[in-house]
Amino acid sequence: MVIFQLVGAAVEFGTAQLVHSKLGFAGLVLLTAALVGIRTGQPRLAGWAAFLFLLLTLQLQS
């Protein structure tokens, strides 16, 4: 159980560092909002955050 939590925390940390380095602070805030929405069971928050995160990544690709 503890191992799974440590692995999950390491994955979240690595993902956050990657997002912050590529998308900046706005990407990190949107990723955090999406994760909080998922964990608290708020589908509207998670959906909007994921949608805006997708738009931000598409904007940076062009």
N, C-alpha and C positions, 0 to 999 in steps of 0.2 A: 504494500500500500504506500509506504513512504517512498519507495523507489519510483513508483508511477508519478507521484507528486513532484519529485525532484526532476524527473525527465520532462514532465509537463512544464514546469517552471523554466527549465533550460530551453525548451523549444519556444516558449513565449518570449523569453529574453532575446534569443537569437533572431526571432522574427521581428521583434520590436527594433533591434539594432539595425537590421537590414532595411526595414521600412523607413526608419529615421534617416539613414544615410542616403537612400534613394529618393524619398518623397518629402523629406523634411518634417517639420513640426506638425503641419496640417495632416499629413498622412498618419503620423503617430496618434494624433488625437482621434481621427476617424477610426483607426484600427482599434483603439481602446474603447471607443463608444460602441463599436460593433460587438466586441467581446463582452462588454458589460451587459449589453442588451441580450445577448445569448445566454449568459449565466443567470441573469435575473428573470428570464422568461418574458422579455418585452420585445415582441416581434416587430413592432413598428420602429422602435429605436434601432434594432439590429438591421432591419431592412433599409432604412434611410441611410444609416452609417455605411453599410456595405455598398449601396448605390452611389453615394458620394465618393467613397473610396475608389470605386471602379471608374467614375468620371475623372478623378484626379490622376489615376494611372494612365488612362487613355489620353488625357491632355498632355502629360509629360512625354508620351511616345511620339507625338506629332511635332 
